[in-house]
Amino acid sequence: MSLSTEAKSHAEPSSEVATPTPPTGVKRFTMVGPGLITAATGVGAGDLVAALVAGTKYNMTFVWAIVLGAIIKFALNEGVGRWSLATGKTILQGWRSLGSWTTIYFGIYVVIWGFVYGAAGTSSAALASTAMFPQIPLWGWAIIHGLVAFGLVWMGRYQIFEKVMMWLTGFMFITVVGSAIFVFPTILDLVGGLVPRLPDGSLFYALGLIGGVGGSITMASYGYWIKEKKWSGRPWIPIMRFDSATAYIMTSIFTIALLIVGAGFLFGTGITIEGEKGLLALGELLGERFGEWVRWLFLLGFWSASFTSVLGVWNGVPYLFADFMRHLGKDREYEDPEPVKETSKWYRAFLIWLTFPPMLLLFLGKPVQLVIAYGVLGAVFMPFLAITLIWLLNSKRVASDMRSTWISNFILGASVALFLFLGYQELVKVLS
């Protein structure tokens, strides 16, 4: 193939036939789904802790950081979606076009990540369940969560998965925002938090909020989820953007609600929240102050945030692995004409890998070397995603009118610097 022919083939938009004309106006809300799934999956118990700690230590100072973080996650999500709709190719195919180094890194990372997350994610969801129903031990709840997620995804019905995720996300949103109402600050405090400020010693908290909430490997799964929705071709790009924007607006409101809980309930008290178990202690304090039903409201929100992460990973990451395996050993220009299916053997193989082998870690603990490898590889994933999106979306692989604008490039470029810094901090913590 000549260079000119190759460039032309890269620039051509997808030949896939789009589904009927995308809706406009208020009807667009009926299409919202994949973006909320992506955002909800990226919000886990660790993000709850980060927002609560920031509110506890610095009151409403970091509302601006949460808003900025939502803008960055939107830019990343929009980039993944635009690549998929403008080219008809998956993000894995895009990575392969950049060289074998991308797939080597991803292949090693996803296998180790899946094994460790399989235990960590289900354990996190089990914490809230154990607090509500202590008759079953934490390891038992972790196994139950893994099996429930496995069963829902194994059925191979995206529509069922999406409905469950939407209900859980809505429940998570209502319960956490509902908890925040009890300690709602004045409007002036809330608006004042939109003005960027960095109190002494607060830089890491601010950067953690900007980079952490709503961002994970499942952002790369967004393109597969929009294919399941039958969105195809350029006409669906406005819907994709609306879907992503709605999702990250809701995520920012959710995170600000957590900040409000930390600020309104714990700021100035000297009480600190440390780790995910600190969330359980906070639930106890809320129950003592406002009644047992508020404790349950908060714990249910904690559980919803944790379990949506598990369920989203169980459905989303196997797409990436299955796509990786079906192109493994093939020429870089090879394109499998069929979309990745939830019933494919490699999809289900990774689903099994996420669910059953990690159960051993619930009893044996996490091997030190595995945790180090997990931390090292994970620390560079978000900068890897941001850098490769800049590369792909400014190249001839995408038609000229679909390439990134200077605004998109600026935000993605800023996210690279942010994630590299956070990745460095993670490496220092893991290796020390």
Order of alpha helices (4+ residues) and beta strands (2+ residues): alpha-alpha-alpha-alpha-alpha-alpha-alpha-alpha-alpha-alpha-alpha-alpha-alpha-alpha-alpha-alpha-alpha-alpha-alpha
